[in-house]
Amino acid sequence: MGARCSKFSFCWFHSHLKPSVLESSDLENGGKSDRNAFPSFTEFSFEQLRAATSGFSSDNIVSEHGEKAPNVVYKGKLDNDRWIAVKRFNRLAWPDSRQFLEEARTVGSLRSERLANLIGCCCEAEERLLVAEFMPHETLAKHLFHWESQPMKWAMRLRVALYLAQALEYCGSKGRALYHDLNAYRILFDKDGNPRLSCFGLMKNSRDGKSYSTNLAFTPPEYLRTGRVTPESVVYSFGTLLLDLLSGKHIPPSHALDLIRGKNFLMLMDSALEGHFSKDDGTELVRLASRCLQYEARERPNAKSLVTALMSLQKETEVPSYVLMGIREETASSTLPLSLTPFGEACLRMDLTAIHEILEKIGYKDDEGIANELSFQMWTNQMQETLNSKKHGDAAFRAKDFATAIDCYTQFIDGGTMVSPTVYARRCLSYLMSDMPQEALGDAMQAQVVSPDWSTASYLQAACLFSLGMETDAQETLKDGTHLEAKRNKN
């Protein structure tokens, strides 16, 4: 019975898949996406931006280096409730107001889903400010170098590389191939968890000429010789970002190239990725990075060829970025006006630790009333072995040894002499903990078959669907669980 359910859920899952995130993306304004998603470029007054940022409050600073940064970035909110990022330049940065306005308007004419687009500026007296779309999920540097809950998945790293290459290709097609100081702090994540390239690096600062503010070890060799940025210099910096994505660290290119030449490239790989990527994929990405880091600029690939090479490496293309990033889609809270119980809330947040604690706490009390017509003759050695499997599974589940729990619960279920929705629920969570959401969904659905009015089964199905990126279906299933629980509490 469990096998039939798993097969059914597999078919159901594939029939409900969202379009590929690569196929559905619309890179330029005027395509399939809503034209109103990209506002027109606006020249703001200084008072408007002062009000939006609460007087440029230090509480609204989102720059990685805070108030110590020469040009500080603030989070702000306009009167129409639109969130914005406001970059306030050092007063010496742009003495020529006409040049500042010309640069801002040119960069502001770009519109792409791969950019954190420039939507306005302010040029009053000595004040020079840029206004961009606000990206709520921080920088690539934060997610790669300073992660807290989980390292960035391999599929997401490959997607970051592709989206960045697409951003550079788009900018080049619009005559803005030069990007100043491309690094992991310039890549931001939007509300859907998609990586975007900050538009601020497209601005050419005429005063200080500091196109590269990073350590000299990461600066393109031709820039050190001539002090000029070229499109090939940007590709070199792209190569350093590929090293960041491979290693999870900021490794100097010279050190990385020594390892690559010595056939020791696996020493570059982030240890947190061990077992989660194929050697062929790793080899290909290392090869691409080494091509970008060639000493002679003319030997480096262009942005278009980078896009082609990276497109063929993509994994899990049907899974939305917010799922790969471990970010709950922001629309969930706004489209779900439900009063959720702690268990429902934990499933909505995909808080697997909280789900484990709740399942452990309620134990098997919800199995009471499940009919098990066992005759005296059925108490055989096989029956005892089946019960022992469940006992060992419970011990492993309690100890958070989820691989063992899966094995033991599977033995119990395959024994076929008893039916327990709680065992299905526990194996479901064990699958989720083991990054096997499709198998987990099969168990959650089987638990519902055994016990149709059990809200826990609906809640777990919602958690599985959230994990699979099936937001709409997850919302509906969460509502079902809420209604079932309310109905039970009335009785």
N, C-alpha and C positions, 0 to 999 in steps of 0.2 A: 504493500500500500504506500509506504514511504517513497519507494522508487518511482511509482507512478506519479506521485505528487511532485517530485523533483523534476521529472521530465516535463510535466505540465508547466511548472513555474519557469523552466528554461525557455519553452516555446513562448510563454506569455511575456517573459522578459524581452526576448528578441523582437516580438511583435510591437512592443511599446517603446523601443529605443528611440531616443531623440536623434535628429540628424547629426552627423559628425560635426564637431566644433570647428573642424577645418573647412568643411564644405559650406557651413551656414554663415561663416563670418563674412561681413561685407566691409571691405577695407576703406572704401571711399564714400563720402557723402553723395547721395543721389542714386545709390543702388537700391537693393531690396529693403534696407533698413529705413526707419522713420527719419525723414529729413529734419524733423524738428528735434531730433536727438542731439544735433550739433547746433548750438546757438551761433548767431552771427557775431563777428568781432565788434566789441563795444569799447568806447573810451570812457572810463569811469572817472568820477571826480574823487579827489583825495578824501573828502568827507564821507562819500559812499563806502569806500574801502576801510576807512577808520571805524565807521559804524559796524560794518560787516565783521570786523575782527575784534570787536569790543575794545576799541582804542589801541589796537596792536598789543593786546594783552599777552604777557609772557605765557599765560595758560594756553594760548592758542598757537604757540610755536610748534611746528612739526619738522623743522630742520633737524637733521641727524646730529648736528653740532650745536644746536640751541642758539642762545644769544651770542655765543662766541663766533659764530659764522659771520663772514664779512657781508653776506647777503642773506637775510633771514626770510624763511618761508613760514607763513601763518595759515591756519585754517580759518575760513570765514563763511558766513551765511548771508546771502542777499535777501532783499525784501520778498522775493518770490519763493523763498525757502530753498533755493539752490545752493548747495555747498560748493565752495571754491577754495583754491589754493592761491595765496597772494605772496609773490616774491618782492620783497622791498630791498632795493639795491643800496649799496654804499653810495653816499652822495657824490663821490669822485668817479664813480664807474662810468657814467654817461654824461659828460659835460655838454655834448651837442644834442639838444633836445630833438632836433629834426632827424638826426640819424637814428636816435632811439625809436622815435615814432615810425620811421620808415622800416626799420628792422622788425618791430613788433607787428606792424600791419602785414608784412610779408609772411612772417612765421604764422600769424593769425589767420592767414588765408588757407593754411593746410587743414585738412579735416580727414582723420582716419581713425578707425577703431583700434589701431595699433599705437596710437599716440595719446598721451594725456594732453589734450588739445589746448592751445592758447586761445582764450575766448575774450581777452580784453587787456587793457593797459591803463596806466595813469601817468601823465607827464605834467606836473604843476610845479612851478618854481624850481627848486632843486630836487624834488621828489621824482623818483623813477620806480614804477611798480608794474609788475606783470600779473595777470590773472589767468589761471588755468583751471581746467576741470579738477575737482578734488578726487583723489584716489584713497579710499579709506583703509586699505589693507597693507600699508607700509611698503618697504623697499625690498628688492632682491637681496641686498646685503643682510637685512634683518632675518629673512627666511633661510638664507644659506649659511651665514656665519654665526648668528645669534639665536637660532631657533630654540623654542622652549618645549613644545609638546611633541613634535614629530619632525624628523628631517624631511626635506623636500623630496618627493618621490621622483624616480628616474623618468617616468612619463612626463611629469610636470617640468623637469629640467629640459627635456627635449623640446617641449612646447615653448618654454621661455626663449630658447635659442631660435626656434623658427619664427616666433612672433617678432622678436627683435630684428631678425634679418628682414622680415617683411616690412617692418617700420622703416628700416634704412633704405630698402628698395623703393618704397613709396616716396620717401623724402627726396631720394635721388631723381626720381621721375618728375618731381616738381621743382627741380633746380636747387634743392637744398641738401646736397650730398655731404656737406661738412657738418660734423657734430663735434662739439668741444668737450673733451674730457669724458668720454664714454666709460662708465664704470657701473658697478652694482648698485650704487646709490641713485643712479639715474633711471632705474627700472622700477616702476611702481605697479601695484595691483589694484584693480578697480573693484567695484562692489560684487562682481561675479567671479572674482579671483583671477581674471585675465591679466597677464602682464602687459604693461604699456610703457613706451619710452617717453620720458619727460620732454616736453617741448622746450624747456628752458635751455637745454644744451644746444639748441638750434640758433640761439641768439649769438651774434658776433659782438663781443665786447671790444669796443674800439680803444678804450683807454689803457687798460693794464696789459692787454695782449696775452693774458695767462690762459691759453687754451688747455693747458695741462697743469692741474694743481696737485696731482698725485705724486707718489714717490717716483724718482727718475727711473727706477728699475722697471717701471711699467709704461714708460713713455716711448712712443715710436722712434726708432733710431733716426729717421730723416728729420723729425721735429727737433731733436737734439742738435742736428747739424745745421738746419736752416731756420728754425723757429717758425716754420709754416706748417699749417694743417692741410692735408690733401685727403681726397676720398680714400686713398690707400692707407692713410694714417688711421682712419676710422675703422677700417677692416682689421688693422693690427690690434686696436683696442677691443674689437669684437673677439679676436682670438684670445685675449686675456680673460674675457668674460666666459668663453668656453672652458678655459682652465678652471675658473671659479666654479662653474656648474659641475665639472667633472670631479673636482677635489673637495668642494665644500669649504675651501680655504682660498686666501688671496696669495697665490704662489707666483713669485717672479718668473717671467717667461724664460729667462736664461737657465734657471734651475730646472724648469719643466722640460725644456728642449734637451738638456743633458740626459734626463731620464728617458725621454722618447728615443734619442739616438742610441742609448744603451739598451734598448728593447726592454726597459723596466717601467713601461708606462702604467702597468697595473699599480705601481706604487703611488701613482697620482690619484687613483680613484678614492673617493670618499668611503671610509670604512663603514659608514652607516648604510651604504648601498650594497654591501656584500650579499650576493645571492639574489639581487633584485634587478640585475641587468645582464644582457648577454655579452660575452666577450667580443663578438663581432660588432655589436653596436658601440661598445666602448672603444674598440680599435678604430672604427670609422670616425667617431667624434674626435679622438686624439689626432687622427690624420688631418681632419679638417682644421683643427686648432693650429697644428704645425704649419699648414699652408698659409693660414692667416698671419702667422708670426715670422714669415720669411724676412730676412734682413733687407733684401732688395724689394722695394715697394711694387715694382712691376710684376713680380712673381706671385703676388697675392691674388686670391679670387675676388670677383666683384660681388655686390650684394645679390644680384639675380642668381648667380651660380650657387651662392650660399643657400638661398631659399630652396632651390631645386634639390641640393644635396640633403638638406635637413628635412624636407617634406617626406622623403622616403624612409626616414628613421622614426617617424612618429608612432607612438604607442597609445592605446586606449583612447583613440580619437573621438569615440562616442561619449566619453565621460566628461562632464563639464569641469571647468577649472576649479570651481569652488569645492567640488567633491575631492579632486586630487589634492587640493591645498588644505583640506580639513576645515573649510569655512562653510557654515550653514548659510544657504541662500537668503539674502536679506528680505526678500519678498515674503518669506514664510510667516514672519510675525505680523506683517500687515494684512495678510490675506486669511489669517486664521483667528477670528475673534472668539476663541474658545477658552473656557475656564478649565485649564488642564490640571490633572492630578500630578503629584511628583513623578510618577512613572511615565505618564504621558509627556510631561515636560522634559524628562531625561531622554526620551526617544526623539523628541523634536530637536533637542540640542545635540543628539548623537553622542551623549555622555555615556560611553559604554561602562565606565567604572561605576557610575551611579546605577545603571541598569543591573549590573552584576550584584551590587549590594542589595537591591530590592528583591531580585529573584532569590538570592540566598536567604533573605529575611522571611519571605512568604513560604519558602519550603514547598511541601507537597500538599498543602491544605486544599488547593483548588482541584486536586485529583479526587477528593472525596465525592462519592456519588457516581464516579465512572464505573460502569458495570464491568466486572471481571468474573465471568462465569467459569470458575476453576473447580473441576471435580477433584475428589480425593486422589484419583488415579494420576492426576497431572503433577502431583508433587513428586517429581522425579529428580534425578541428579541434574538433568538438563535445566529444570526449573531453578534449582539451587544455583547453578552456574549463571543463569540469567540474572537472578537477584544479586549475585556477587558482582556482576558487571556493573549494575546500577550503583551498588554501594561504592565500588572503586571509582566510578565516574563522578559521584557526588563528592568524594574526597578530593579528587583532582580539580573539580570545579571550584570547591572551596579554596583550594591552594592556588588557584589561577593558573594551573597547568592545563591549558585549554586543548593542547594537542592530545594529551592522554584522555581528557574528558571526552573528546570527540570519538576516540577509539572505543572507549568503554561504553558510552551511550549507544554507539552503533551496534556493538555486540548485543546489548539489551534489546534494541529495537528489532534487530534481525532475528533474535530469538523467537519473536512472534507470539509468545505466550501471554504477555501483558501489554496493555496500551496505556501510555502515560503522556498526557499533553505537556506536563511539566518537563519530562525528559526531552521532548521535542523543543520546548522553549529554551532549556539549558544548552542543548546542542546548537540551537540557532545562535545564541549569544557567543558560544565558543567559536562557531564559524565566523561571526562578525569580528571577534577578537583576532582571528587568524587571517583576516583580510580575504574572506571567501563569502561575499554578500549574496551571490546567486544561490549557493547551497543553503545559506541561512534563510533566505526567503522561502525555499522549499519546505524547511522545517516549520517556519512560522505558519505557513498555510496548512501544513499537515496538522498542527496543533489546533487550528480553527476547525478543521474537518472533524477531529475527534471531539472537540468541545465548542460547538458553534457560538455559544453565548459568552465565551471567555474573552474579556477585554484585553487581557495580557497578550493573547495571540494577535489581535489587531494592532496593538501598540508595537509589537515586535516586527510585524509586517511593515509598518510605517518606517521604523528604523532601518530596515533592510532597503526599502525603496529610496529613502533619503540617501543611503550609502551608494546606491546604484545611480543616483542623479535623477530619479524619476519623481520630481518634486510634486507635480499635480496629483499623481496617484497616491503619493505618501500623505499628502494633506487630507485626501478623502478617507484614507484608511485610518488616519489619526482621529478624524471625526467619528468614524464607526466605533472605534475603541472608546471614545468619550461617551457616546450614546449608550453603548453596552454597559459601561460602568455605572452610568447614572441610573439606568434601568435596574441593574442589580441592587444598587443601594436603596431603591424605593421598596423593593420586596422584603 
